Amino acid sequence: MGPDMTSSPQDVVSVGVIGTGAMGAAHVDNLATWVPGARVAQIFDVDSERAKAIADGVGAAAASSAEALIESADVDAVLIAAPDPLHEPLTLACIARGKPTLLEKPIASSVEGGRRVVEAEVAAGRRLVQLGFMRHYDPAYVALREAVTNGSIGSVRAAH
């Protein structure tokens, strides 16, 4: 990409988003608004009306199922913001299809499930899964936490 932050079609990553709760909807908005190299291609949620409304808002398609989204040739990468018990099976399906995946925490609902995801990724021979747990390392978050805990900003009464 050049300094003007535009990208050519071959530079764009088509993302499928599974889950349109608060976190999933925020990811869709962030991808559509702030990530010039990304295009939200498909969205799936068990609430098909909500998925369609959010998809329509960003020019994406509403997928008929999570599996159809993962298997779609129109989806290069997958973002999983579905309920926790679905994280393991959906991530395993993404790994099986070779799709890079941003998985909201937790990786699975059990230690054994987390181990299965890690072992599947290792067996695939590629790093495909990134766990969405960035706030612990976000410099602004760390500075804010320090300011709150050391009292340098006074007594916190509310935060947004």
Residue pairs with C-beta under 8 A, 6 or more apart in sequence:
1 7
1 11
1 36
1 37
5 36
6 36
7 36
7 37
11 37
12 37
12 38
12 39
13 37
13 38
13 39
13 76
13 77
14 38
14 39
14 41
14 74
14 75
14 76
14 77
15 31
15 38
15 39
15 40
15 41
15 75
15 76
15 77
15 78
15 79
16 40
16 41
16 42
16 43
16 44
16 63
16 69
16 70
16 72
16 75
16 77
16 78
16 79
17 24
17 27
17 28
17 31
17 40
17 42
17 43
17 44
17 78
17 79
17 81
18 24
18 43
18 44
18 45
18 66
18 69
18 70
18 78
18 79
18 80
18 81
18 82
18 86
18 90
19 44
19 45
19 80
19 81
19 82
19 83
19 104
20 28
20 43
20 45
20 47
20 50
20 51
20 54
20 81
21 45
21 81
23 81
23 104
24 43
24 45
24 79
24 81
24 82
25 54
27 79
27 81
27 102
28 40
28 43
28 54
28 58
28 60
29 58
31 38
31 39
31 40
31 58
31 79
32 38
32 40
32 57
32 58
32 59
40 55
40 58
40 59
40 60
41 60
41 61
41 72
41 74
41 75
41 76
42 55
42 60
42 61
42 62
42 63
42 69
42 72
42 74
42 75
43 51
43 54
43 55
43 60
43 61
43 62
43 63
43 69
44 51
44 62
44 63
44 64
44 65
44 66
44 68
44 69
45 51
45 54
48 62
51 62
51 63
52 62
54 60
55 61
55 62
61 74
63 69
63 72
66 82
66 86
66 90
66 93
67 93
69 75
69 78
70 78
70 90
70 93
70 94
70 97
70 99
71 97
75 99
76 99
76 100
77 99
77 100
77 101
77 102
78 90
78 94
78 99
78 100
78 101
78 102
79 101
79 102
79 104
80 86
80 87
80 90
80 91
80 94
80 101
80 102
80 103
80 104
81 104
82 90
84 106
84 109
85 109
87 103
87 104
87 106
87 107
87 108
87 109
87 113
87 117
88 107
88 108
88 109
88 113
88 114
88 116
88 117
91 101
91 103
91 107
91 108
91 117
91 120
91 129
92 116
92 117
92 120
94 100
94 101
94 128
94 129
95 101
95 117
95 120
95 121
95 124
95 128
95 129
96 120
96 124
98 124
98 126
98 128
99 128
100 128
100 129
100 130
101 128
101 129
101 130
102 130
102 132
103 129
103 130
103 131
103 132
104 131
104 132
105 131
105 132
105 133
106 114
107 113
107 114
107 117
107 118
107 129
107 131
108 114
108 116
108 117
117 129
121 127
121 128
121 129
135 141
136 142
146 152
147 153
148 156
